[in-house]
């Protein structure tokens, strides 16, 4: 059994500012910090091709990686439900791309709230654009399409959740085999610009669905869900991604209740946006138990630069 808490590690210097609030808001978590040994693990999204949380969950499901691909490429076959090893899988995810003072950036996918009717209408509006081309596309979920491209090769893929907050220009794939996809994407963006779905979203002051983000490329694999022995608390994940620290602290009472119901003396994984902290119970010899346990200096790793 393992406890996984994504979004539990705010970046510096925010972590320093939150220490006092955390001690008051969730003493159960601080008690775990004080009684467990900590190991820091670097998990840069540029290396993973996905968020640390996505990478951890892929490993939990038994994903071993695919030669020539970052671990994040395994998300595409997982989300497409593709389990045949000979099939390489690409996913295009509906998204919003915002052009701001810092250039183009992708909006966090969890904030778009795309309905099934909207997704269906957007697909129907463009489904004839690739007819007779080297591309084939089918929806495989509410906001995801599976894409088949002839002569597909590995490329520098990154998941849209990991791309949030990064400069889009650094991740736009320029591979030659993706040239038909780039041409098609331009046509799709033109059709969607004034689509009724986006007009209605604008009326509701919601962001438009104005693009697709392509990622993946790994071959199909079969998740081993029987070994998924973990308890996950996800309520910190979105506030952490949006840097909404008031909402982050507001979730602490729910984390307190979660920890009260969780088993004791189990490993715990805390995740940030670029690293993880692995916490493990400290096994004390019988004679050491005659004295109170020494508290760990958790603030030393909490304050480390992200």
Secondary structure in CASP SS format (residue, H / E / C, confidence):
PFRMAT SS
TARGET T0000
AUTHOR 0000-0000-0000
METHOD secondary structure of the structure
MODEL  1
X C 1.00
X E 1.00
X E 1.00
X E 1.00
X E 1.00
X E 1.00
X C 1.00
X C 1.00
X C 1.00
X C 1.00
X C 1.00
X C 1.00
X C 1.00
X H 1.00
X H 1.00
X H 1.00
X H 1.00
X H 1.00
X H 1.00
X H 1.00
X H 1.00
X H 1.00
X H 1.00
X H 1.00
X H 1.00
X C 1.00
X H 1.00
X H 1.00
X H 1.00
X H 1.00
X H 1.00
X H 1.00
X H 1.00
X H 1.00
X H 1.00
X E 1.00
X E 1.00
X E 1.00
X E 1.00
X E 1.00
X E 1.00
X E 1.00
X C 1.00
X C 1.00
X H 1.00
X H 1.00
X H 1.00
X H 1.00
X C 1.00
X C 1.00
X C 1.00
X H 1.00
X H 1.00
X H 1.00
X H 1.00
X H 1.00
X H 1.00
X H 1.00
X H 1.00
X H 1.00
X C 1.00
X C 1.00
X C 1.00
X C 1.00
X C 1.00
X C 1.00
X C 1.00
X C 1.00
X C 1.00
X C 1.00
X H 1.00
X H 1.00
X H 1.00
X H 1.00
X H 1.00
X H 1.00
X H 1.00
X H 1.00
X H 1.00
X H 1.00
X C 1.00
X C 1.00
X C 1.00
X C 1.00
X C 1.00
X C 1.00
X C 1.00
X E 1.00
X E 1.00
X E 1.00
X E 1.00
X E 1.00
X E 1.00
X E 1.00
X E 1.00
X C 1.00
X E 1.00
X E 1.00
X E 1.00
X E 1.00
X C 1.00
X C 1.00
X E 1.00
X E 1.00
X E 1.00
X E 1.00
X C 1.00
X C 1.00
X H 1.00
X H 1.00
X H 1.00
X C 1.00
X C 1.00
X C 1.00
X C 1.00
X H 1.00
X H 1.00
X H 1.00
X H 1.00
X H 1.00
X H 1.00
X H 1.00
X H 1.00
X H 1.00
X H 1.00
X H 1.00
X C 1.00
X C 1.00
X C 1.00
X C 1.00
X C 1.00
X C 1.00
X C 1.00
X C 1.00
X E 1.00
X E 1.00
X E 1.00
X E 1.00
X E 1.00
X C 1.00
X C 1.00
X C 1.00
X C 1.00
X E 1.00
X E 1.00
X E 1.00
X E 1.00
X E 1.00
X E 1.00
X C 1.00
X C 1.00
X C 1.00
X C 1.00
X C 1.00
X C 1.00
X C 1.00
X C 1.00
X C 1.00
X C 1.00
X H 1.00
X H 1.00
X H 1.00
X H 1.00
X C 1.00
X C 1.00
X C 1.00
X C 1.00
X H 1.00
X H 1.00
X H 1.00
X C 1.00
X C 1.00
X C 1.00
X C 1.00
X C 1.00
X H 1.00
X H 1.00
X H 1.00
X H 1.00
X H 1.00
X H 1.00
X H 1.00
X H 1.00
X H 1.00
X H 1.00
X H 1.00
X H 1.00
X H 1.00
X H 1.00
X H 1.00
X H 1.00
X H 1.00
X H 1.00
X C 1.00
X C 1.00
X H 1.00
X H 1.00
X H 1.00
X H 1.00
X H 1.00
X H 1.00
X H 1.00
X H 1.00
X C 1.00
X C 1.00
X C 1.00
X C 1.00
X C 1.00
X C 1.00
X C 1.00
X E 1.00
X E 1.00
X E 1.00
X E 1.00
X E 1.00
X E 1.00
X E 1.00
X E 1.00
X E 1.00
X C 1.00
X C 1.00
X C 1.00
X C 1.00
X C 1.00
X H 1.00
X H 1.00
X H 1.00
X C 1.00
X C 1.00
X E 1.00
X E 1.00
X E 1.00
X C 1.00
X C 1.00
X C 1.00
X C 1.00
X H 1.00
X H 1.00
X H 1.00
X H 1.00
X H 1.00
X H 1.00
X C 1.00
X C 1.00
X H 1.00
X H 1.00
X H 1.00
X H 1.00
X H 1.00
X H 1.00
X C 1.00
X H 1.00
X H 1.00
X H 1.00
X H 1.00
X H 1.00
X H 1.00
X H 1.00
X H 1.00
X H 1.00
X H 1.00
X C 1.00
X C 1.00
X C 1.00
X C 1.00
X C 1.00
X E 1.00
X E 1.00
X E 1.00
X E 1.00
X E 1.00
X C 1.00
X C 1.00
X C 1.00
X E 1.00
X E 1.00
X E 1.00
X E 1.00
X E 1.00
X E 1.00
X E 1.00
X C 1.00
X C 1.00
X C 1.00
X C 1.00
X C 1.00
X C 1.00
X H 1.00
X H 1.00
X H 1.00
X C 1.00
X C 1.00
X C 1.00
X C 1.00
X C 1.00
X C 1.00
X C 1.00
X H 1.00
X H 1.00
X H 1.00
X H 1.00
X H 1.00
X C 1.00
X C 1.00
X C 1.00
X C 1.00
END
